[in-house]
Amino acid sequence: MSFASLGLHPDIVQQVKTLGYSSPTPIQLAAIPAVLEQKDLMAGAQTGTGKTAAFALPLLHHILQTKDLGHKGIQVLVLTPTRELAQQVHASFVKYSEKLPIQSVVAYGGASINVQLDSLRKGCDVLVATPGRLLELIMKDLIDLSHLHALVLDEADRMLDMGFIIDIQRILKKLPEARQTLFFSATFNDEIFALSKTLLKDPQLIEVDSRNTTATQVEQTIYAVDQDQKSALLSFLIGSKNWQQVLIFTRTKQGADELAKEMQKDGIATQSIHGDKSQGARDRVLADFKAGKVRALVATDVAARGIDIEQLQYVVNHELPYNAEDYIHRIGRTGRAGTSGLAVTLVSEKERYLLTDIEKLVGEQFVPQWLQGFEPDLNKVMNTQKKREPSKKELRAKALGLHSPKDKKSKKKRRFN
């Protein structure tokens, strides 16, 4: 089946053809007709399967139709949880609408609001934004959303994980009630379904794969290793196997910086990226990584859903995430658009319970292997097994930088978007 057979505007079909898209992916085949019919939608598919085009192409089709009727102003709003994902989605809209009379603008925190306002004043049909910056524009009465006809929550589950639900509710009060609302994500959980009941009207549910599954074209390898040997093993793998362009995930910003420094000492050109970096610094690091000037990029989960690099072959979990769904999004940075990829996970004995959570989520059992010279110390393993596993409250407190769950009230959680 072709894109033309889906009923898209001829100019959009021509642009898709120019970009080299021969036929729709399964998520595009299922979602594009539903969006064209202006239905509310919950759509889930593995990462790298063309979800952005699945909502961007039909929404661009509607914009072309309304422009013929003389409609002006922002017609489509896409909310994303991170700056990187906002940039990625905006770039896709620009690419799909090239040579069309459609203007797209991206707005996110950490960058000059004046530059973004200048772009908005020149005309905007599609606005891609993070919740924080959008609220700032709304509260300062710098933006008009009265002509909006479609709202997209991209990676909606991640926005809930990052605590954006209050911001989203405040934004929704400023939007026209008569609109189309679309949820797109690689994973759906109970919170997302609860939210959908309050925001979507008789939504159509599309899942082209089993829920919360990993990409089939990604080979997953698990190495059991002591925590203090992880960095050495990682550098050994990259050097001995001559891996180029490796994306590495840690749980904390401090951990990302420390690991990058250790790998640089091992002779591997490495940089880190996380929420404490300025937007300019993040852009420069990403550009150098994409250009091959940086061999390894160490990132926190703020980048797990916002980095889109063609032909990225290697993803490494230096530490497992506390949220099992993040594992799917991390390894989904490789094996995109039908290409193959390798996801390597380094697991210490203390993290075995996190691996178990991931196995339950994806319905798959992993068998960790040992690499000669980096075998786990069995005495450490036995001592660790005797210790009590931390409770979820204790883990959450640790992730927030608190000494105990009771300290939660005394400190405010920082959020970067």
VENBEL-V820821 format. One record per residue. N is the residue number from 1. RES is the residue in three letters. OMEGA is omega in degrees with one decimal (none if undefined). BURIAL is I if it has 24 or more other C-alpha atoms within 12 Angstrom, else O. Layout:
# VENBEL-V820821
N,RES,OMEGA,BURIAL
N,RES,OMEGA,BURIAL
This chain:
# VENBEL-V820821
1,MET,-177.8,O
2,SER,176.1,O
3,PHE,-179.9,I
4,ALA,-177.7,I
5,SER,179.6,O
6,LEU,177.3,I
7,GLY,179.6,O
8,LEU,178.8,I
9,HIS,-178.3,I
10,PRO,179.7,O
11,ASP,177.8,I
12,ILE,177.7,I
13,VAL,179.2,I
14,GLN,179.1,O
15,GLN,177.9,I
16,VAL,178.4,I
17,LYS,178.3,O
18,THR,180.0,O
19,LEU,177.1,O
20,GLY,177.1,O
21,TYR,-175.7,O
22,SER,-178.7,O
23,SER,-177.9,O
24,PRO,173.0,I
25,THR,-179.7,I
26,PRO,-179.8,I
27,ILE,177.9,I
28,GLN,177.9,I
29,LEU,-177.0,I
30,ALA,-170.8,I
31,ALA,-174.4,I
32,ILE,178.2,I
33,PRO,-179.3,I
34,ALA,178.4,I
35,VAL,177.8,I
36,LEU,178.2,I
37,GLU,176.6,O
38,GLN,175.4,I
39,LYS,169.5,I
40,ASP,-168.1,I
41,LEU,166.3,I
42,MET,-175.7,I
43,ALA,178.8,I
44,GLY,177.4,I
45,ALA,178.7,I
46,GLN,178.1,I
47,THR,179.0,I
48,GLY,-178.1,I
49,THR,175.4,I
50,GLY,-178.7,I
51,LYS,-177.5,I
52,THR,178.2,I
53,ALA,-178.3,I
54,ALA,175.6,I
55,PHE,-177.1,I
56,ALA,-176.1,I
57,LEU,179.2,I
58,PRO,177.8,I
59,LEU,174.6,I
60,LEU,176.1,I
61,HIS,179.5,I
62,HIS,-179.9,I
63,ILE,178.2,I
64,LEU,179.5,I
65,GLN,-178.3,O
66,THR,176.6,O
67,LYS,176.9,O
68,ASP,178.6,O
69,LEU,177.1,O
70,GLY,-179.8,O
71,HIS,178.9,O
72,LYS,177.8,I
73,GLY,-178.5,I
74,ILE,-178.2,I
75,GLN,-178.4,I
76,VAL,176.1,I
77,LEU,177.0,I
78,VAL,177.6,I
79,LEU,178.6,I
80,THR,-177.3,I
81,PRO,-175.8,I
82,THR,178.4,I
83,ARG,-177.5,I
84,GLU,179.3,I
85,LEU,176.7,I
86,ALA,178.3,I
87,GLN,-178.7,I
88,GLN,-179.1,I
89,VAL,178.3,I
90,HIS,179.4,I
91,ALA,178.4,I
92,SER,178.0,I
93,PHE,178.7,I
94,VAL,-179.3,I
95,LYS,-177.5,I
96,TYR,-175.9,I
97,SER,179.2,I
98,GLU,-178.8,O
99,LYS,176.2,O
100,LEU,-179.2,I
101,PRO,-176.2,I
102,ILE,-179.3,I
103,GLN,177.4,I
104,SER,-179.5,I
105,VAL,176.4,I
106,VAL,-178.8,I
107,ALA,180.0,I
108,TYR,179.9,I
109,GLY,179.9,I
110,GLY,178.1,I
111,ALA,-177.0,O
112,SER,177.7,O
113,ILE,-179.6,O
114,ASN,177.0,O
115,VAL,179.7,O
116,GLN,176.9,I
117,LEU,177.5,I
118,ASP,178.5,O
119,SER,179.0,O
120,LEU,-178.7,I
121,ARG,-180.0,O
122,LYS,179.7,O
123,GLY,-177.5,O
124,CYS,173.9,I
125,ASP,-179.1,I
126,VAL,177.1,I
127,LEU,175.0,I
128,VAL,-172.0,I
129,ALA,168.1,I
130,THR,-174.8,I
131,PRO,-176.7,I
132,GLY,-179.8,I
133,ARG,178.9,I
134,LEU,178.0,I
135,LEU,177.6,I
136,GLU,178.8,O
137,LEU,-178.7,I
138,ILE,-175.5,I
139,MET,177.6,O
140,LYS,178.4,O
141,ASP,-178.7,O
142,LEU,-174.9,O
143,ILE,-179.8,I
144,ASP,-179.8,I
145,LEU,-175.8,I
146,SER,-178.9,O
147,HIS,-175.6,I
148,LEU,176.2,I
149,HIS,179.5,I
150,ALA,176.1,I
151,LEU,177.3,I
152,VAL,171.0,I
153,LEU,-178.8,I
154,ASP,-173.5,I
155,GLU,-176.1,I
156,ALA,-179.2,I
157,ASP,179.2,I
158,ARG,178.8,I
159,MET,176.8,I
160,LEU,178.4,I
161,ASP,-177.0,I
162,MET,174.0,I
163,GLY,-176.8,O
164,PHE,-173.0,I
165,ILE,179.5,I
166,ILE,177.6,O
167,ASP,-179.6,I
168,ILE,179.5,I
169,GLN,178.2,O
170,ARG,178.7,O
171,ILE,-177.3,I
172,LEU,179.0,I
173,LYS,-178.3,O
174,LYS,-177.2,I
175,LEU,176.1,I
176,PRO,179.4,O
177,GLU,179.3,O
178,ALA,-178.4,O
179,ARG,172.8,I
180,GLN,-178.8,I
181,THR,-175.8,I
182,LEU,173.2,I
183,PHE,175.3,I
184,PHE,179.7,I
185,SER,175.1,I
186,ALA,179.7,I
187,THR,175.4,I
188,PHE,175.9,I
189,ASN,-175.9,I
190,ASP,-179.8,O
191,GLU,179.4,O
192,ILE,179.8,I
193,PHE,177.2,O
194,ALA,178.9,O
195,LEU,-178.0,I
196,SER,-179.0,I
197,LYS,-179.3,O
198,THR,-174.0,O
199,LEU,-173.9,I
200,LEU,179.3,I
201,LYS,179.2,O
202,ASP,-174.1,O
203,PRO,172.3,I
204,GLN,180.0,I
205,LEU,178.8,I
206,ILE,174.1,I
207,GLU,-176.2,I
208,VAL,175.9,I
209,ASP,173.3,I
210,SER,-175.2,O
211,ARG,175.7,I
212,ASN,177.4,I
213,THR,177.3,I
214,THR,-179.2,I
215,ALA,-174.7,I
216,THR,-177.0,I
217,GLN,179.6,I
218,VAL,174.9,I
219,GLU,-177.0,I
220,GLN,-179.4,I
221,THR,-178.5,I
222,ILE,175.4,I
223,TYR,172.0,I
224,ALA,-175.8,I
225,VAL,175.9,I
226,ASP,-177.5,I
227,GLN,-176.6,I
228,ASP,177.3,O
229,GLN,-175.4,I
230,LYS,-176.6,I
231,SER,179.1,I
232,ALA,178.4,I
233,LEU,-179.9,I
234,LEU,179.5,I
235,SER,178.3,I
236,PHE,-179.6,O
237,LEU,-178.3,I
238,ILE,-177.8,I
239,GLY,-175.3,O
240,SER,-179.6,O
241,LYS,177.9,O
242,ASN,176.6,O
243,TRP,174.4,I
244,GLN,177.9,I
245,GLN,-177.5,I
246,VAL,177.5,I
247,LEU,-173.5,I
248,ILE,-178.5,I
249,PHE,171.7,I
250,THR,-178.7,I
251,ARG,-173.2,I
252,THR,178.0,I
253,LYS,178.8,I
254,GLN,178.5,O
255,GLY,178.9,O
256,ALA,-179.9,I
257,ASP,-178.0,I
258,GLU,179.9,O
259,LEU,179.0,I
260,ALA,179.4,I
261,LYS,179.5,O
262,GLU,-178.1,I
263,MET,175.7,I
264,GLN,177.2,O
265,LYS,178.1,O
266,ASP,177.1,O
267,GLY,179.7,O
268,ILE,180.0,I
269,ALA,-171.5,I
270,THR,174.3,I
271,GLN,178.1,I
272,SER,178.4,I
273,ILE,179.6,I
274,HIS,-172.1,I
275,GLY,179.8,I
276,ASP,177.6,O
277,LYS,175.7,I
278,SER,-178.5,O
279,GLN,178.7,I
280,GLY,179.1,O
281,ALA,179.2,O
282,ARG,179.2,I
283,ASP,-178.4,I
284,ARG,180.0,O
285,VAL,179.0,I
286,LEU,179.6,I
287,ALA,179.2,O
288,ASP,179.0,O
289,PHE,179.7,I
290,LYS,-178.5,I
291,ALA,179.5,O
292,GLY,177.8,O
293,LYS,176.1,O
294,VAL,-176.0,I
295,ARG,-177.8,I
296,ALA,179.0,I
297,LEU,179.3,I
298,VAL,-173.2,I
299,ALA,168.1,I
300,THR,-175.7,I
301,ASP,174.0,I
302,VAL,-178.8,I
303,ALA,-173.1,I
304,ALA,-176.8,I
305,ARG,-177.6,I
306,GLY,-179.8,I
307,ILE,-179.6,I
308,ASP,-177.9,I
309,ILE,179.4,I
310,GLU,176.5,O
311,GLN,174.7,O
312,LEU,-172.7,I
313,GLN,-169.1,I
314,TYR,172.2,I
315,VAL,-179.5,I
316,VAL,170.9,I
317,ASN,177.0,I
318,HIS,172.9,I
319,GLU,177.4,I
320,LEU,178.8,I
321,PRO,175.1,I
322,TYR,178.9,I
323,ASN,-174.5,I
324,ALA,-179.9,I
325,GLU,-179.6,I
326,ASP,177.3,I
327,TYR,-179.2,I
328,ILE,-177.8,I
329,HIS,178.1,I
330,ARG,-175.6,I
331,ILE,176.6,I
332,GLY,174.8,I
333,ARG,174.9,I
334,THR,-179.2,I
335,GLY,-175.8,I
336,ARG,176.2,I
337,ALA,174.5,I
338,GLY,179.1,O
339,THR,179.6,O
340,SER,179.8,I
341,GLY,179.6,I
342,LEU,176.8,I
343,ALA,-178.6,I
344,VAL,-179.8,I
345,THR,177.6,I
346,LEU,-173.0,I
347,VAL,172.5,I
348,SER,-178.2,I
349,GLU,-179.7,I
350,LYS,-177.5,I
351,GLU,-176.3,I
352,ARG,-178.6,I
353,TYR,176.4,I
354,LEU,176.1,I
355,LEU,177.5,I
356,THR,177.8,I
357,ASP,179.9,O
358,ILE,179.0,I
359,GLU,178.5,O
360,LYS,-178.1,O
361,LEU,-174.4,I
362,VAL,178.9,I
363,GLY,-176.9,O
364,GLU,178.8,O
365,GLN,-179.2,O
366,PHE,177.1,O
367,VAL,179.7,O
368,PRO,176.8,O
369,GLN,177.8,O
370,TRP,175.8,O
371,LEU,-176.7,O
372,GLN,-178.9,O
373,GLY,-179.4,O
374,PHE,-179.1,I
375,GLU,178.1,I
376,PRO,175.1,I
377,ASP,-175.0,O
378,LEU,177.3,O
379,ASN,177.4,O
380,LYS,-179.6,O
381,VAL,-178.7,O
382,MET,178.9,O
383,ASN,179.7,O
384,THR,-178.2,O
385,GLN,-179.7,O
386,LYS,-176.6,O
387,LYS,178.4,O
388,ARG,175.2,O
389,GLU,179.7,O
390,PRO,177.2,O
391,SER,179.0,O
392,LYS,178.0,O
393,LYS,179.5,O
394,GLU,178.3,O
395,LEU,179.9,O
396,ARG,178.3,O
397,ALA,179.0,I
398,LYS,179.6,O
399,ALA,-179.9,O
400,LEU,178.9,I
401,GLY,-179.7,O
402,LEU,-179.8,O
403,HIS,179.4,O
404,SER,178.9,O
405,PRO,-178.9,O
406,LYS,-177.6,O
407,ASP,-174.2,O
408,LYS,-176.4,O
409,LYS,-173.9,O
410,SER,180.0,O
411,LYS,177.7,O
412,LYS,178.2,O
413,LYS,179.1,O
414,ARG,179.2,O
415,ARG,177.7,O
416,PHE,176.2,I
417,ASN,none,I
